[in-house]
Structures are given as structure tokens and as C-alpha cells.
């Protein structure tokens, strides 16, 4: 049977643009993984790895015009948004080059022999080594920053792991173009091109996570797809780490004092955040607890005006458009749910932003309104109007894990009540914001982009310097002759790496 073609599709029209590739067979996935596995040793030199990441960033920037044109044609995200995403992606590659240069990610510990301890200590030397081939599952909504040249790929390569990327079907041409850039960068610094490979197709993705030479996987996508791959990774004869980002509601709590002080500003800010990128950010605030009554009404009036002024947008594909329309119909049809601005179809190929309101009391216990506590991908949010703090506490107790949680407080409200709300939000998310909006994830060392399930399937981050830790494992050498030790662990520290010796920084 002939392999299925992989088409690039214009989401603005739903029409095919070009055939980009064919879906990979099980044999082709096997060849790609084995080729990646065979070149693991080529990534051992940290200097070469850092040079590779910088070369990739430079070549990606040089190819920027073509990359942005391809990505816009396949995603309809627009040149302005994609220009920023390209800059972020290049900066991310360079940031990991700096991480590799510094070497702290190796987490080196040396404890010398000490017979006075009880029990005695032998000579122990510990650092971290790469896991092996990493499978990366590209995201639909960030065709650069969370796709072929994105954070999972960059951090895995920085760790010394070759990567096989399962391209997302929404932007196959962009994926092929970016893969060619990364492979050219590898060749430029003397690395085999097979340190990065791309495969296409649903079945290829399944084969990839099951392959015995794949040592870990990173995924960004839906709860359904991510959970299926997560289960497959755990069911292998030799289970592997699966770092999946699956879904997030990103709750916001607005205190009555905050709404009284700046309800109009909060309403406008919420509108901008929930409609950014046509509501297709994984950090979109999809659920808001706001006060009922006059102060909350001012917030809702501002939100109504701002959302009403938002132009209809194109979603990443028509399947997502259909799911969005079905999701908002289901939610809007629930008893006591109102739609001050009705979300739905804009035209044949677009969607119109909107929001729903519901009394928070209806969400304090399990019932027919539970769909409002689930993510709906696209430009819609749910505002639950509370009358008591007990309702806020009860609703928060029912929320699933999230990437973010946001607290909007008044200027002079850094008090015990705000501290209590912050404490209630902290268990729900990996990033907790005060008086900000969660869309926009800084690529910074202190960043954490992850959270309790279903936000992610592990405790790791996919953004920031510590994302590299997902692709490493520690190993200790005990009473090992100096000549047999890796250079990183030798007594004279020939590589000048940061480390702790006998419990002290050296």
C-alpha cells in the first residue's frame, strides 16, 4: 500500500497548498531512530554542542523571511506574531548554548573518602549524562518555539541527546524547512546531520514512542493524544520518561477590592489575554472567578466592550474550529449560563471571540456544569461570579492541575486575605502570577512552564534553562582510578566546571 501523502493546508481557506512529504512507515521510523542512536557520541563534546546551537540560531534567523512565510501560510498566525516567535526560538537556542558552556547542568558532586564518617564514606563522584535518543512531538500552536527547532529539541540537543521530531500535521512544510536549517547547522560545525531528524504521520508517532532505542519523549498537545502516548511510554518493556504538556484552564481569581479599584482595566486585560493568538495559547486564561454585584458588573462591561471589538480569527485548522464551535455550544446551552458576547462562527473559516458567565455556586459541587471547568481551545473564557469567599475556595478545590494561576488584587491588598488566596492557587499550577496575565512565557532561568496533571505529566519545565534536566540522568563513580574517570570528575577539574566538593562549592 502506498504511503499516505502529507499535505500543507491553508487554514484561511481549508485548501491544500502542496504535498510536503509522505507519512513515515514503521521501517522508516526505525531507520531514523537507529541513525540518531548511531551518532550519539558525536554530541559528547560540549564545545561542539554549544557551537551547533548557536549556528542553528544564526541560520534560523538568516532564513527568517522564508520560515515566517511558510509558517504563516500554514497557521494563519500572522507575520508579526511569527516574527516574534522566530526571535524567541533563536534566543532559546542561544540560551541553551550558554547553559552548555557554563556546565552547571552537569550537577557535579565530589565527596572524598572519609573513614571518620559513620558509616565511612568511599570516594564518590557524581554527574549527569544524556539519556539517549529523544522523541519530540511538535505542537500545533507554536510552529517554531514548540516545534522542530523549539524548546524540547534545543534542550535535548544541549543535553547531548539526538532528536527525532514527529512533525505536527498543521505545519509540515515549516517543519521540513526548519529541520533542513538544523541539519545544515549540524554539518556546519562538523556534526552528522542525523542528530536531528523529522518524521510525519500519526502511526509514525506511535511507533516512535514504542521504539526500544528511544530513551525519552517530549510532547505538547491535547489531553487525549498526550495521555495515549504517555500510557504507551509507560507500557513499554522498558518504560521511558514522557514529559507531556496536555491541557490547562489557567484560572484567574479577581478579588472584590481589585475589581472595585480597577475593574475596567482588568476586563480589558482579560480580553487581550484570552483572545491573543485567537485564544490558542496554552496559557490562555480560560476560567475566571470574579465578584458578583456592582464591582463585578463594571469588569464584565469592560470585558464585553473589548471582546466585542476583537476581530474574528482563523484557528490553526478546521478540525480545531469544529471542536471550538461544538465546545462553546455545549457550554452555552447549560442552565443559567449566559453569553454577554456569544462565541461562535465568524465566517466559513473564522471564529468570533466571546465569553460565558455562570454563578459560581453552580460549580462548587459535581454536576452538569463541570464542562465549564475543562479547557476549550480557542477565543473563549468562562467567568464564574461569586458572592462569598467560601464559593471561591470551593471552586478552586475542584479545579484540575494547570500551567498557570493568576490572582488579581488591589494595590494595597498584600495582606492575609491575599496570602490565603495565593496559598490556595499555588497547588494548582507551576507558575503563579499576581496582577499580570499568563499569556507570554519568558525564556528565563527562573521560568517554570509545567504544572500538576493534566497540565503536564511530570514535574519538569519545558521552558527555561532547567528544561535540560529532562534529558539527563545521574551516575556516580565509586573508588574509581583517576585515569578512568571522565574529565568532568577528575580531581584537577581540567574543564573548569562548577561543582561541589565535600559539600562546598568549588
TORTI-189848 format. One record per residue (C-alpha): x, y, z; residue number from 0. Coordinates in steps of 0.25 Angstrom, whole numbers, plus 5000, padded with zeros to 4 digits. Layout:
N
(site (X,Y,Z),NUM) ...
//
This chain:
506
(site (5000,5000,5000),0) (site (5005,5014,4996),1) (site (5009,5023,5008),2) (site (4999,5034,5011),3) (site (5003,5048,5006),4) (site (5006,5059,5015),5) (site (4999,5072,5011),6) (site (5001,5086,5015),7) (site (4988,5093,5016),8) (site (4984,5107,5017),9) (site (4975,5109,5029),10) (site (4969,5122,5024),11) (site (4962,5114,5012),12) (site (4964,5100,5016),13) (site (4970,5097,5003),14) (site (4983,5088,5001),15) (site (4995,5096,4997),16) (site (5005,5086,4994),17) (site (5009,5071,4997),18) (site (5021,5073,5006),19) (site (5025,5058,5009),20) (site (5019,5044,5012),21) (site (5015,5038,5025),22) (site (5027,5030,5030),23) (site (5025,5015,5031),24) (site (5030,5007,5043),25) (site (5042,5003,5036),26) (site (5045,5018,5033),27) (site (5043,5021,5047),28) (site (5053,5010,5051),29) (site (5063,5015,5041),30) (site (5062,5029,5047),31) (site (5063,5025,5061),32) (site (5075,5016,5058),33) (site (5082,5027,5051),34) (site (5080,5036,5062),35) (site (5085,5026,5072),36) (site (5097,5023,5064),37) (site (5102,5038,5065),38) (site (5100,5040,5080),39) (site (5115,5040,5082),40) (site (5117,5052,5073),41) (site (5110,5061,5083),42) (site (5119,5057,5094),43) (site (5128,5070,5092),44) (site (5121,5081,5100),45) (site (5128,5092,5092),46) (site (5123,5086,5079),47) (site (5109,5085,5084),48) (site (5109,5100,5088),49) (site (5114,5104,5074),50) (site (5103,5095,5068),51) (site (5092,5102,5076),52) (site (5098,5116,5072),53) (site (5099,5112,5058),54) (site (5085,5107,5058),55) (site (5080,5121,5063),56) (site (5088,5128,5053),57) (site (5083,5120,5041),58) (site (5069,5121,5046),59) (site (5070,5136,5047),60) (site (5076,5137,5033),61) (site (5065,5128,5027),62) (site (5055,5136,5035),63) (site (5047,5142,5023),64) (site (5045,5128,5017),65) (site (5042,5122,5030),66) (site (5031,5133,5034),67) (site (5025,5132,5020),68) (site (5024,5117,5021),69) (site (5018,5117,5036),70) (site (5008,5128,5033),71) (site (5003,5120,5020),72) (site (5001,5108,5029),73) (site (4996,5114,5042),74) (site (4990,5128,5039),75) (site (4997,5133,5052),76) (site (5002,5146,5044),77) (site (5015,5151,5041),78) (site (5016,5160,5053),79) (site (5013,5148,5063),80) (site (5023,5139,5056),81) (site (5034,5149,5055),82) (site (5034,5150,5070),83) (site (5033,5135,5071),84) (site (5045,5133,5062),85) (site (5053,5143,5070),86) (site (5049,5135,5083),87) (site (5053,5122,5077),88) (site (5067,5127,5072),89) (site (5069,5133,5086),90) (site (5065,5120,5093),91) (site (5075,5112,5084),92) (site (5086,5123,5089),93) (site (5081,5122,5103),94) (site (5084,5107,5103),95) (site (5097,5109,5097),96) (site (5101,5117,5109),97) (site (5095,5107,5118),98) (site (5104,5096,5111),99) (site (5117,5106,5112),100) (site (5115,5108,5127),101) (site (5113,5093,5131),102) (site (5105,5095,5144),103) (site (5094,5086,5138),104) (site (5104,5074,5140),105) (site (5102,5076,5155),106) (site (5115,5071,5159),107) (site (5118,5066,5173),108) (site (5131,5060,5178),109) (site (5131,5054,5192),110) (site (5145,5049,5196),111) (site (5148,5037,5204),112) (site (5145,5039,5219),113) (site (5147,5028,5229),114) (site (5143,5036,5241),115) (site (5128,5036,5236),116) (site (5118,5026,5241),117) (site (5117,5018,5233),118) (site (5130,5022,5225),119) (site (5129,5029,5212),120) (site (5136,5024,5200),121) (site (5141,5033,5189),122) (site (5129,5037,5181),123) (site (5128,5045,5169),124) (site (5114,5049,5162),125) (site (5110,5056,5150),126) (site (5099,5055,5139),127) (site (5099,5048,5126),128) (site (5090,5049,5114),129) (site (5079,5039,5113),130) (site (5080,5036,5098),131) (site (5071,5038,5086),132) (site (5059,5047,5090),133) (site (5046,5047,5083),134) (site (5039,5061,5081),135) (site (5025,5063,5078),136) (site (5023,5077,5072),137) (site (5012,5086,5076),138) (site (5001,5092,5066),139) (site (5000,5106,5072),140) (site (5015,5110,5072),141) (site (5021,5105,5059),142) (site (5035,5110,5063),143) (site (5036,5111,5078),144) (site (5030,5098,5082),145) (site (5032,5090,5069),146) (site (5044,5085,5061),147) (site (5054,5096,5066),148) (site (5047,5098,5079),149) (site (5050,5097,5093),150) (site (5049,5082,5094),151) (site (5059,5080,5083),152) (site (5068,5091,5087),153) (site (5069,5085,5102),154) (site (5071,5071,5097),155) (site (5082,5075,5088),156) (site (5088,5083,5099),157) (site (5088,5071,5108),158) (site (5095,5063,5097),159) (site (5083,5055,5092),160) (site (5080,5053,5077),161) (site (5066,5057,5074),162) (site (5055,5050,5065),163) (site (5043,5060,5063),164) (site (5029,5056,5060),165) (site (5025,5068,5052),166) (site (5011,5073,5054),167) (site (5001,5072,5042),168) (site (4997,5086,5043),169) (site (5011,5091,5038),170) (site (5018,5081,5031),171) (site (5025,5090,5021),172) (site (5030,5099,5032),173) (site (5035,5086,5040),174) (site (5043,5082,5028),175) (site (5049,5095,5025),176) (site (5053,5097,5040),177) (site (5059,5083,5040),178) (site (5067,5086,5028),179) (site (5073,5098,5035),180) (site (5076,5090,5048),181) (site (5083,5079,5039),182) (site (5091,5090,5032),183) (site (5095,5096,5045),184) (site (5100,5082,5049),185) (site (5108,5080,5037),186) (site (5114,5094,5038),187) (site (5120,5090,5052),188) (site (5125,5076,5047),189) (site (5113,5068,5053),190) (site (5105,5057,5046),191) (site (5092,5063,5041),192) (site (5085,5051,5047),193) (site (5086,5058,5061),194) (site (5072,5064,5056),195) (site (5062,5056,5048),196) (site (5047,5059,5045),197) (site (5037,5048,5042),198) (site (5022,5050,5039),199) (site (5009,5043,5042),200) (site (5000,5038,5053),201) (site (5005,5024,5053),202) (site (5020,5029,5052),203) (site (5017,5036,5065),204) (site (5012,5023,5072),205) (site (5024,5015,5066),206) (site (5034,5026,5071),207) (site (5030,5025,5086),208) (site (5030,5010,5085),209) (site (5044,5009,5079),210) (site (5054,5002,5088),211) (site (5065,5012,5085),212) (site (5057,5024,5089),213) (site (5060,5028,5103),214) (site (5051,5039,5106),215) (site (5040,5047,5100),216) (site (5034,5062,5100),217) (site (5020,5065,5096),218) (site (5011,5078,5095),219) (site (4997,5075,5090),220) (site (4983,5070,5095),221) (site (4980,5063,5107),222) (site (4975,5051,5099),223) (site (4987,5050,5090),224) (site (4997,5052,5100),225) (site (4991,5042,5110),226) (site (4991,5032,5099),227) (site (5006,5034,5097),228) (site (5008,5035,5112),229) (site (5002,5021,5114),230) (site (5009,5015,5102),231) (site (5023,5020,5108),232) (site (5019,5014,5122),233) (site (5014,5001,5116),234) (site (5028,4998,5108),235) (site (5036,4986,5113),236) (site (5046,4997,5117),237) (site (5037,5009,5121),238) (site (5043,5023,5118),239) (site (5041,5037,5123),240) (site (5030,5044,5116),241) (site (5029,5059,5118),242) (site (5016,5063,5113),243) (site (5008,5077,5113),244) (site (4994,5073,5111),245) (site (4984,5084,5115),246) (site (4981,5095,5124),247) (site (4970,5104,5129),248) (site (4979,5115,5135),249) (site (4969,5120,5146),250) (site (4969,5135,5150),251) (site (4963,5140,5163),252) (site (4959,5154,5164),253) (site (4957,5160,5178),254) (site (4946,5169,5181),255) (site (4956,5180,5184),256) (site (4963,5178,5171),257) (site (4950,5179,5163),258) (site (4946,5192,5171),259) (site (4959,5198,5169),260) (site (4962,5195,5154),261) (site (4951,5186,5149),262) (site (4951,5193,5135),263) (site (4966,5191,5134),264) (site (4965,5176,5138),265) (site (4953,5174,5128),266) (site (4961,5180,5117),267) (site (4974,5172,5121),268) (site (4966,5159,5121),269) (site (4960,5161,5108),270) (site (4974,5164,5102),271) (site (4980,5151,5108),272) (site (4968,5142,5105),273) (site (4968,5146,5090),274) (site (4983,5146,5088),275) (site (4986,5137,5076),276) (site (4971,5134,5074),277) (site (4971,5128,5088),278) (site (4981,5117,5084),279) (site (4991,5120,5095),280) (site (4993,5108,5105),281) (site (4993,5119,5115),282) (site (4980,5126,5111),283) (site (4972,5129,5124),284) (site (4960,5120,5121),285) (site (4953,5122,5135),286) (site (4951,5134,5144),287) (site (4945,5135,5157),288) (site (4940,5150,5159),289) (site (4931,5156,5169),290) (site (4916,5157,5166),291) (site (4909,5171,5168),292) (site (4913,5185,5164),293) (site (4928,5184,5164),294) (site (4928,5171,5156),295) (site (4918,5177,5146),296) (site (4928,5188,5143),297) (site (4938,5178,5140),298) (site (4928,5170,5131),299) (site (4924,5183,5124),300) (site (4939,5186,5120),301) (site (4941,5171,5116),302) (site (4929,5172,5107),303) (site (4933,5184,5100),304) (site (4947,5179,5098),305) (site (4943,5165,5093),306) (site (4933,5171,5084),307) (site (4943,5180,5077),308) (site (4952,5167,5075),309) (site (4952,5163,5060),310) (site (4949,5149,5056),311) (site (4961,5140,5055),312) (site (4965,5128,5048),313) (site (4969,5115,5056),314) (site (4980,5106,5053),315) (site (4972,5096,5045),316) (site (4957,5094,5042),317) (site (4957,5082,5052),318) (site (4960,5091,5063),319) (site (4950,5101,5058),320) (site (4939,5090,5058),321) (site (4943,5086,5072),322) (site (4943,5100,5077),323) (site (4929,5102,5072),324) (site (4924,5089,5078),325) (site (4930,5093,5091),326) (site (4924,5106,5092),327) (site (4910,5101,5088),328) (site (4911,5091,5099),329) (site (4915,5101,5110),330) (site (4906,5112,5105),331) (site (4894,5102,5106),332) (site (4895,5099,5120),333) (site (4885,5104,5130),334) (site (4888,5118,5136),335) (site (4899,5120,5126),336) (site (4899,5134,5120),337) (site (4907,5139,5108),338) (site (4909,5154,5108),339) (site (4917,5152,5096),340) (site (4914,5140,5088),341) (site (4926,5132,5084),342) (site (4924,5124,5071),343) (site (4926,5125,5056),344) (site (4931,5137,5049),345) (site (4930,5133,5035),346) (site (4932,5120,5028),347) (site (4947,5119,5032),348) (site (4947,5128,5044),349) (site (4943,5128,5059),350) (site (4937,5140,5067),351) (site (4942,5142,5081),352) (site (4933,5142,5093),353) (site (4931,5139,5108),354) (site (4921,5132,5117),355) (site (4916,5135,5131),356) (site (4911,5126,5141),357) (site (4908,5127,5156),358) (site (4920,5121,5164),359) (site (4911,5114,5173),360) (site (4907,5104,5162),361) (site (4922,5100,5161),362) (site (4924,5097,5176),363) (site (4920,5082,5175),364) (site (4920,5072,5164),365) (site (4909,5074,5154),366) (site (4904,5077,5139),367) (site (4913,5090,5139),368) (site (4926,5082,5140),369) (site (4929,5084,5125),370) (site (4932,5099,5129),371) (site (4944,5094,5137),372) (site (4950,5088,5125),373) (site (4959,5095,5115),374) (site (4952,5100,5102),375) (site (4963,5103,5092),376) (site (4960,5116,5085),377) (site (4956,5130,5088),378) (site (4946,5128,5099),379) (site (4947,5129,5114),380) (site (4937,5126,5126),381) (site (4934,5136,5137),382) (site (4929,5130,5149),383) (site (4922,5141,5158),384) (site (4924,5138,5173),385) (site (4916,5144,5185),386) (site (4925,5139,5196),387) (site (4939,5135,5199),388) (site (4934,5121,5202),389) (site (4930,5119,5188),390) (site (4943,5123,5183),391) (site (4950,5113,5192),392) (site (4940,5102,5188),393) (site (4942,5104,5173),394) (site (4957,5105,5174),395) (site (4957,5092,5181),396) (site (4950,5085,5169),397) (site (4960,5090,5158),398) (site (4970,5081,5151),399) (site (4985,5084,5150),400) (site (4989,5096,5142),401) (site (5001,5103,5135),402) (site (4997,5116,5142),403) (site (4988,5122,5152),404) (site (4986,5137,5154),405) (site (4982,5146,5165),406) (site (4977,5160,5163),407) (site (4978,5168,5176),408) (site (4977,5183,5179),409) (site (4989,5192,5181),410) (site (4988,5192,5196),411) (site (4983,5177,5197),412) (site (4996,5170,5200),413) (site (4990,5165,5213),414) (site (4986,5152,5220),415) (site (4974,5150,5211),416) (site (4982,5151,5198),417) (site (4992,5142,5204),418) (site (4981,5132,5207),419) (site (4977,5132,5192),420) (site (4991,5131,5187),421) (site (4993,5119,5196),422) (site (4980,5113,5190),423) (site (4985,5115,5176),424) (site (4999,5110,5178),425) (site (4996,5095,5178),426) (site (4988,5097,5165),427) (site (4999,5102,5156),428) (site (5014,5103,5152),429) (site (5014,5118,5151),430) (site (5006,5127,5160),431) (site (5004,5141,5155),432) (site (5000,5154,5163),433) (site (4994,5165,5155),434) (site (4998,5160,5142),435) (site (4993,5152,5131),436) (site (4999,5138,5128),437) (site (5000,5138,5112),438) (site (5014,5141,5109),439) (site (5025,5131,5115),440) (site (5038,5138,5117),441) (site (5050,5129,5114),442) (site (5058,5131,5127),443) (site (5066,5123,5136),444) (site (5055,5124,5147),445) (site (5043,5121,5138),446) (site (5035,5108,5140),447) (site (5025,5104,5129),448) (site (5018,5092,5135),449) (site (5009,5088,5146),450) (site (5001,5077,5152),451) (site (4994,5067,5143),452) (site (4987,5069,5133),453) (site (4996,5082,5131),454) (site (5008,5073,5130),455) (site (5011,5058,5132),456) (site (5024,5061,5140),457) (site (5029,5072,5150),458) (site (5039,5077,5140),459) (site (5038,5090,5131),460) (site (5038,5091,5116),461) (site (5043,5106,5116),462) (site (5056,5112,5123),463) (site (5069,5106,5126),464) (site (5065,5095,5135),465) (site (5057,5089,5123),466) (site (5070,5082,5120),467) (site (5069,5073,5133),468) (site (5058,5065,5126),469) (site (5068,5058,5117),470) (site (5079,5055,5127),471) (site (5081,5044,5137),472) (site (5091,5044,5149),473) (site (5102,5034,5150),474) (site (5112,5032,5162),475) (site (5126,5026,5161),476) (site (5132,5020,5174),477) (site (5146,5018,5177),478) (site (5150,5019,5162),479) (site (5164,5022,5158),480) (site (5167,5036,5153),481) (site (5171,5031,5139),482) (site (5158,5024,5137),483) (site (5149,5036,5142),484) (site (5142,5045,5131),485) (site (5149,5058,5130),486) (site (5137,5065,5137),487) (site (5140,5057,5150),488) (site (5155,5057,5151),489) (site (5162,5064,5163),490) (site (5169,5075,5156),491) (site (5156,5079,5149),492) (site (5163,5081,5135),493) (site (5150,5086,5129),494) (site (5148,5097,5139),495) (site (5134,5093,5142),496) (site (5125,5098,5154),497) (site (5124,5087,5165),498) (site (5122,5084,5179),499) (site (5134,5077,5186),500) (site (5132,5071,5200),501) (site (5119,5079,5201),502) (site (5125,5092,5197),503) (site (5125,5100,5184),504) (site (5138,5099,5177),505) 
//
